[in-house]
């Protein structure tokens, strides 16, 4: 007899629409998938719908359109909403929501009432070992640091072995250094336990550090759901390009389906440029805008091309320079910190971009580079 296999896709959302009371549409046509064991993250500005999405997945909000499927079962549709307790979903809240009158072990075992006392203790021990809090099993939440409390909340959510873990801004109340460290720890914990998880945050660096897949939301729409590398280097929309990382847009003339000319020189791409002006691919004579990241512009004392230092931000190992070109346009450059140039100084620069990211032109054409 064949043994049924579990689907590889653990979370599948298709055409999701969610309304607030009064009929205002908050999420529209949202679709994404998360494979078993993957960690996903949704980022976006305040009010874009991140938490609404999480609440819909948890079963706290009904959906007006589309479906939500968890572990092969449809749990939400326009006329059906499975209650949260039937979704095998764990939750980690922004404020931890620990029980102050229970010990660390008591908090972890709280959701394990279906097990006998010995089994509860064994599972709690496993979770406390996993999150590195075994020595604090008898402590109360107020005796722990913020990072330790967050790990207790994570252990409590993982203890019942949920199919999917949801985390809502889990590190927002922590200081920056602790957030970064705990983010790496949480990823290791989730991977060690084989847990599929999705979190929401407004911090894209946090998302990149934790997630296998990241989605960018804007006004209730999912602009792109992709690997962090693809979001940064191959943004699907101008909004994603502007939201993720740092960068500037420069007007460009298309020289061929793979080449464009900008003020700094010629850029060659590996794939044909998509044309937004009616033809299948961009050909000579089209005009677009090119996204340049700080690492696309290299400081080179020997270069004849010069730019004026307008601003600089010291980051320890490097500077982010804002440079003014002869045209008056500005670009960003990532420069090693031992190149400490003064504001107003002109420095040599050159292009070092290995791919081309273009969007429809929003300004007048520029002359071809020589």
N, C-alpha and C positions, 0 to 999 in steps of 0.2 A: 504494500500500500504506500502510495506517495505521501510524503510528509509535507504539508503546506509550508511554503517559505514566507518569511515576513517581507513586505515590500521594502525596496531600497529607499524609496522616498518616504520620509516620516511625516513631513508637513507639506501639504499641497493646498495652496489658496488660488482660486480661479475666479476672476472677474468680480472680486469682492466690492460690494457697496454697503456703506453703513450710514444711517441717518441719525441725526439728533432728534429729540422730540420737537415736533413742529415741522418735520419734513426736510430740514436742512441737510443736504448731502455732505458728509465729512470725508468719507473715502469713496473713491470712484474707480471702478475697473481695475482693482489691484490684484496682481497675480504674482506668485513666487512659489518656489519649491525649496525644501531643505532636506538633504539626504540624511539618512540615519548616521548619527555620530558627528554630524557637522555642527558648527556654531555659526549662527547668523546674527547680524546686527543691523538695526535700522537707525539711520541718523537723519537729522533735519532740524530746521529752526523751530522755535517754540510755536505751537499751534498748527503744525503741519499734519498732525494726525497719528504720530508715532504711538502714543499711549492708547489712543482709540483702537488702533490695530491690535495691540497686545490684549486689550480688554475683550475684543471680539474673539480672539483666539482662545482666551481663557473661558469664554462662555458667559461673560458678564454683560455683553451687549448683543442684541439680536442683529441679524444682517438683513439688508433690504434687497440685496442682489448677490449672485455668486454663491460659492460654497467654500467651506473650510473642511479639510480632511486631515485627520491625525491617525497615523499608523493604519492606513487603509480603510478607515471608517469616516463617513461624512458626519461631522458633528454640528455643522451649522449650514442652514440654507434659508431661503426667503420665508419658508413656512415651518422651519424646524430649528430648535436650539437645544442641544443636549446640555444638561446642567453641568456646571464646572466639576462636580465630584465624579462625573462619569467620563471625563476626558483624559484621565491619567496625566494630568498636567501639574507640575510643581511651580510655585511662585516665590520669587524673592523680591521684596518690596524696597522702595527707596529708603524707608525709615527702619528697615530690619524687622519691625513688628515682633520682637522677641517678648516672651512672657517674663516680666521682671521678678515674679515670685517663684519661678522655676530655675533650677540649676541649668548649666549648659547641657548636661545629659538629659535633664527633664525636657528641655526645649526640643532636643533632637528626637526624643522618643514620643513626642506629643501626638504625631500623626500615625503612630504604629499600634494603635489600640487593638487592632484585629489579631496581633501576635501575642503569644504568651510572654510572661515577664522575662524569661531567659532569652527568648528570641529577640525581644526588644533591646535588651542589654547588649547582645552580640552585634545587632545592627548598629546601635549607637556607637559601640566601640569601633566598628569598621569605619563609620563616617568621621568620627573624631580623629582616628588615625589618618584618614585621607586628607583632612583639612589641617592637620598638625596641631590639634587642640586637646589631645588626650590628657596632658597635665592639668588642664583647666576644667575637667569634667564636673567637679564639685563647686566650681565658682558660679556666681550669679552674674547676669549680664552687666550690671553696673560696675563690676570689678574688672571688666575687660576694656581694652582699647576699641576704638571704632573699627579698625581692621579686623580684630578678633571677633567682634560682634557680627560683622558681615560674613565671616566664615562660619559662624554658628548658624546664621540664617541660611547659608548655602547648604550646610550639612543637614539641617532640618528639612529643607526642600528636597534633597536628594534621597533621604532615608527611605521613603516609600517606593523608591524606584520608579519615578514617573517616566512616561514615554517621552515627554517634552518638558523642558524647564524654561519658564518665562522670567525675565529679569527686567524690572522697570527702573532705569537710571540707578543701578545698584551702587555706584561709587560717588554719587553727586555730593554727598555730605562730607566727604573725606578731603584732606589736603592733596595738592597736586602730586607730591612725591609718593605718598601712600597709595593714591589712585593708580599710579603707574605700576608700582610694585605689586599691588593686589590684583590688578588686571592680568598680569602675567601668571600669578599664582592661580587665579580662577580658571584661566585657560588650561593650565596643567591639570587641575583637579577635574575639570569636565572631561578632558581627554582621557585621564586615567580611569574615570568611571564609565567611559563610553556613552556619556549623556549627550543627547541632542538638545540644543538650547538656542533661544533667540532672545536678544536683549535690545532695548532701545536706549539711546543716549544722544546728547547733542555734541559730544566730544569725539571728533573723527579720529584723533590719535588713539583714543581708547578703543574705538571700533577696530582700527587696523591692528592693534596689539592683540586683540582677543579673537576676532572673527575669521572664519574661513570665507564667508560671503557677507557682503555689506550692501545694503540698499539705501538709496538717497530718496527721501520723500520731500515733496513740495506741493503744498495746497491740496493734500489728500490723494495725490498721485505718486506712484512709485516710478521715479525717473529712470532708475537703473538698479538692477540687482545682479551683482557680479563679484569677482574676486577683487580684493583691495588693489592689486597691481593694475587690473584693467580699469578700475574707476579712476585711478590717478593718471595712467598713461593713455587710456583709450576711452575717455568719457563719451557717453552716448548723446548727451545734450549739452547745450551751452550752460544751462543751470548747474549741471553736475560739474562741468569744467571749472566754473566759477566758485562752487561751493567747496570742492575737495582741494585741499592743498592751497598753494599760492601760485599765482600766474598772472600774465597780462595778455591782451589780445592786440596783435599788430596786423594792419592791412597787408594783403599779399596779392600778387598777380600770379595766376597759374601759367606755368611755362609748358607743362605737359601733364598727362594724367597722374604722374608721380612726383612732379617737381613744382615748387613754388618759389617766388622771389619776394623777400622782405627787405626792409631797410638794412638789415645786418648782413644780407647775403642770400645765398640759395640753399633751400632745404630739399632733401630728397627722401621720399617715403618708400616704404616697402610694398604698400598696397595702393591700388588706384584710389584717387581722391573722390569721395562721393560728391556729386554736384547737386546743389540745392536750387539750381536755376533752370531746370527743365530737361537737361540732357542726362544720359545714363551715367556718364563719368565726366569729370571736369577736363576740358581741353584748353588749349592755349587761348587766352583772351578772357577767361572767367576771372572774377575777383572774389576773394574769400578773406576771412580773418584767421590768423594762425595763433594758437595758444602756445606761449612760451613759459616754461617752468623756470625757477631759479637755477636748476642744475643744467638747463639748456644753454646758459650764457656763462662762458668761462673767462676768468681774469687772465690776461696774457700780456705781459709787459712788452713783448716783441710785436704785438699786433698793431698795424697802422690804424685800425678802427678804434676811436676813442669815445668815451662817454664820461659825463660829469657825475660825481658822487653827490646825490641829493640827501640821502638819509642812510643810516646803517643801524642794524640791530645786532648786538654782540650775543652769541649763543654758546660761548665757551670754546668749542672746537672750530667754529666758523662764524662768519658774518653773513647776514642777508643785506646786500647793498641794493638800494633803489637808485638807478642810474638814468640820467637824462641824455637822450640821443641828440644828434644835431637837429633833427626835425622838431624837437621839443617833446616827443613821445618818451614814455618811461618804460624801462624793463627792470626785472629783478635778476640778481646774480648771487649765487652761492659761492662764497670766497673763503679760503682757509684763514683762520684767525691771525696768522702771522703777517698777513697782508692788511695792515691797519692804515688805511688811507684817510685823509682828512676830508671833511665836507667841503665841496667846491673843487676838489682835485679831479683832474681828468686822468683816467686809467685806460689801459688797453684791454679790449675784450674781443672774443670771437665766439661764433656759434659752435656748439657741440651737441646737437640734437640728433638722435638716431631714428626718429620717427616724426611724422607730421600730423598734427591735430588741427583740422580746419572746421570752420563754421561759416554760415552765410555772411557776406560782407555787410557791415553796418556803417561804412564810411566810403569816401570817394576812393577810386583806384589810386595806386601808387606806382611810380615808375619801376621798371624791372631793375634788379640789381645788376651791376656791371659784371 
